[in-house]
Amino acid sequence: MEQQTTTSDRPLGAALKPRQLTMMGLGSAIGAGLFIGSGAGIQAAGPAVLISYLVAGTLIILVMWALGEMAAANPDSGAFSVYTAKAYGPVAGATVGWLWWIQLVVVIAAEALGAAGLLATIFPVLPLWLMALVFIVVLTAVNLTSVKNFGEFEFWFALLKVAAIVGFLLVGYALLFGLVPGVQSPGLDNFMGEGFAPSGFGGIATALFVVAFAFGGTEIVSVAAAETAEPARSVKKAVRTVLWRILVFYIGAIFVIAAVVPVGSAGLKSPFAAVLDAAGMPGAAAAITLVAVAALLSALNANLYGASRMAFSLAERGEAPRWLASVSKARVPVAAVLASVAFGVVTVVLELAFPEKVLPVLLNIVGSTCLLVWTSALLAQPALRLRADREGAELPLRMPGFPVLTVVGLLILAAIFTVGFIGEDSRPQLLSTFGLVAVLALGCWLNHRKRDASRQCVESSEGDKQPVLID
């Protein structure tokens, strides 16, 4: 692996603080998928979904270690795209980069509409399209001003989500221990006998495919490391503190929900609100809805940042139009930000004009992108680690248990893909994503052939020139 660059070498600057990077990694994993979507996993596997979350959590820990090792040694806004290129060639790296960019710009539209839809259930004052537009405009402005402002916004968004989880855990465990006045503890009856895994191993496997996506977004830490003052120290701190906190928050919250809300209950559609309602807390549904809105806006903010940095990195490497690499005086890739948000705005407009016909199709195509990004990280890390060891390079952060744990991560991913291909509902999603990968790989390969031909033409013309002798 290459040694890290200095601050002056990085055109995007280094304004992010270690606390912001740490909270970004934590907040990106705590999203609407946990607050709203966790009920789907419990519905599929019952309380045994905890096993699915433990396996998926283990996977994301291994991915974070792999990305952390590479990002600490070589901070780059292209992150896993750059590392894949260094390990397996520019076509592979560009394919991963474009795949992630497309996923993020599609998800930006989904998050804007999702946040507007949720907020409309509480404050139906503004039309859906206007709220979505306001969210996009405000967060685009945040991303255009400076990375420092983005980091601060994301820090407070993440802090709000963490505070909500901590409060939920306190209420949930008080309920389980019978400490809520006037409310009888549900105990652990849901975990007893056949109720623990009502669908057996098949349910746990199905839930694994569902819950793996809840951890999507944590990879953005490796992208943001390039704009941190001390990448090696900041990445080490983020990796080491985020990992155990994610597991504590996720496993803790899912344990409470599984204990309080039985399988088959309508409450699993909004599991956090169901637990708070069981504890006799008024306004629980409204409170959780507001937190979910904040979670979606946080994800929109982070995804716009990630998409713009990936577009910037691709342009720097000649894998995207050069104008996307332009940087403002505040060292923000303005063109990349505007190009990324433009795709999201167009998608929002099309979805509002043709409801349920545009966004669901796009989301299905990019649905499994995060799995492929994690795979690229776990494939690039051993190649670059072995190369660094051969060259005698010192790594600021080394993934523990190498290479065994890297192989374990790849085996978990293989299991998730296998379950996905077996499932009738998930198979089309995987096939669509793999089809997109094939198209992108072909495009990147043709781009490289064109660039190589142009380069050879220039070199040939320069070689034909005769030297001019001057007396």
C-alpha positions, -999 to +999 in steps of 0.1 A: +000+000+000+011+035-007+020+058+022-005+085+030-004+119+014+001+151+033-027+177+037-012+200+011-013+171-015-050+167-012-070+192-033-102+186-012-085+198+020-087+183+054-114+200+075-132+170+090-125+163+127-119+129+142-152+132+163-171+139+130-156+109+113-164+087+142-200+099+145-204+097+107-195+060+108-219+054+136-247+075+122-245+060+087-252+026+100-281+038+122-307+047+096-344+042+087-335+006+080-332+001+118-360+024+130-386+012+105-373-019+086-361-040+115-395-055+119-392-073+085-363-093+099-381-103+130-412-112+109-390-135+088-370-153+116-387-144+149-364-136+179-337-158+161-332-127+139-306-118+166-284-145+150-288-129+116-278-095+130-248-110+147-236-126+115-243-094+095-226-073+122-196-095+121-194-090+084-195-052+086-168-053+114-145-072+090-153-049+061-146-018+083-113-033+094-103-040+058-113-005+046-097+011+077-064-006+069-064+007+034-078+042+041-053+048+069-024+039+046-038+057+015-066+082+022-084+089-010-119+102-018-123+073-042-116+048-013-126+013-023-127+022-060-091+033-058-081+003-037-098-021-062-080-003-091-046-007-073-053-044-067-070-055-098-067-028-124-084+005-134-114-011-151-123-030-119-118+001-098-138+023-122-167-002-123-169-003-085-168+035-083-195+041-109-217+013-093-215+030-059-222+065-074-253+053-092-266+036-060-261+068-040-278+092-065-308+069-068-310+065-030-308+103-026-342+106-044-357+077-023-346+094+009-359+128+000-393+113-009-393+090+021-385+118+045-412+140+029-438+112+031-431+104+067-432+141+078-465+145+059-481+119+082-475+143+111-475+178+095-495+176+063-490+213+056-468+213+025-472+191-006-449+161-009-429+175-039-422+208-021-409+191+011-387+168-010-374+198-029-367+218+003-348+189+018-326+185-013-319+222-017-310+227+020-286+197+021-271+206-013-263+240+002-247+224+032-225+202+009-216+232-013-203+255+015-175+235+030-168+200+042-166+214+077-202+224+075-212+190+061-192+172+089-209+193+116-244+187+102-237+150+100-223+150+135-255+164+150-277+142+128-258+112+141-259+124+177-297+127+175-300+091+162-277+078+189-296+097+216-328+082+203-314+047+204-300+052+239-334+065+251-352+036+235-328+011+251-334+026+286-372+025+281-371-010+266-350-026+294-370-008+321-400-024+305-384-058+304-373-056+341-408-044+352-396-009+362-423+010+342-451+019+367-484+004+359-471-018+331-465-055+334-432-068+320-436-090+289-406-111+301-388-133+277-417-155+267-411-148+230-377-164+232-389-197+247-394-230+228-403-230+192-412-193+194-375-184+192-371-196+156-406-203+143-393-206+107-362-225+116-329-221+098-346-210+066-361-180+084-327-170+099-311-173+064-338-152+048-335-126+075-297-125+070-302-113+034-328-087+047-308-073+076-274-071+059-286-040+041-293-023+074-255-018+078-251-002+043-235+032+044-207+025+069-182+024+039-185+062+036-160+065+065-133+053+041-143+081+016-144+108+043-110+098+057-094+117+027-107+150+041-096+144+077-066+162+091-049+131+105-063+102+085-043+074+101-053+084+137-088+094+128-095+062+109-081+040+137-103+058+162-134+056+140-130+019+133-123+009+169-151+029+185-177+025+158-176-013+156-186-022+191-211+006+194-229-006+162-233-040+177-244-028+211-270-005+196-283-029+169-283-061+190-296-042+220-325-026+201-334-058+182-334-078+215-358-054+231-381-054+200-381-092+197-389-096+234-418-071+234-434-074+200-445-110+190-441-124+155-471-117+134-480-085+153-490-054+133-466-035+155-437-049+135-445-024+108-432+003+132-413-017+158-398+011+178-432+028+182-448-005+192-423-009+221-428+027+233-466+022+231-463-010+252-444+011+278-474+035+279-455+064+264-478+090+247-468+103+213-444+074+207-454+070+170-449+108+163-415+108+181-402+078+162-415+092+129-395+124+135-364+104+143-369+084+111-371+116+092-339+128+107-323+094+099-334+097+062-321+133+060-288+123+076-285+095+050-293+120+022-267+144+034-240+117+037-249+101+004-247+134-015-213+139+000-202+104-009-215+106-044-198+139-051-164+126-038-166+095-058-175+114-089-145+138-082-122+108-077-133+092-110-128+124-129-093+128-114-084+093-126-098+100-161-128+077-155-153+105-157-155+139-174-127+162-163-150+190-154-163+170-124-128+174-108-131+212-105-128+225-069-140+257-054-120+281-032-136+262-002-120+231-017-154+216-025-160+197-058-190+219-067-195+204-102-195+169-087-220+179-060-244+195-085-241+166-110-249+141-082-279+160-069-292+167-104-297+130-110-316+128-077-338+157-086-347+142-120-355+109-104-378+127-078-396+145-106-401+113-126-413+094-096-439+121-088-450+122-124-452+084-127-458+071-091-444+036-084-430+032-119-395+048-118-380+047-083-389+011-075-373-001-107-341+019-100-339+008-064-343-028-075-314-024-099-290-010-073-305-029-044-275-052-039-248-027-046-235-025-011-228-062-011-206-059-041-188-029-027-180-049+005-169-077-016-145-054-035-130-042-002-124-077+011-108-088-022-086-057-025-073-057+011-054-090+010-038-081-024-026-047-011-016-061+023+006-088+008+021-062-016+029-039+013+044-067+033+066-077+003+078-040+000+084-037+037+059-008+040+047+002+075+009+003+078-007+027+103-035+002+109-034-035+103-065-057+101-062-083+129-064-121+122-052-117+086-058-135+063-083-158+082-108-130+091-107-117+055-117-151+043-144-154+069-159-121+056-159-134+021-176-166+032-203-146+049-208-126+017-210-158-003-236-171+021-257-139+017-254-141-021-265-178-020-295-171+001-304-141-022-302-163-053-323-190-037-351-166-027-377-159-054-382-123-042-344-114-039-332-132-070-344-105-095-327-078-075-294-096-075-296-104-112-305-067-120-275-055-100-251-080-117-265-069-150-257-033-141-222-043-132-217-060-166-229-029-184-206-006-163-176-029-167-181-029-205-183+009-206-152+013-184-133-012-206-143+007-238-133+040-221-098+026-214-094+012-249-103+047-263-078+064-239-051+039-247-056+045-284-055+082-280-024+080-259-007+058-285-017+083-313-002+112-294+030+093-287+033+083-323+028+119-335+054+131-311+079+105-322+075+116-359+086+151-350+122+159-361+144+178-336+152+213-345+189+223-341+196+258-331+231+272-336 
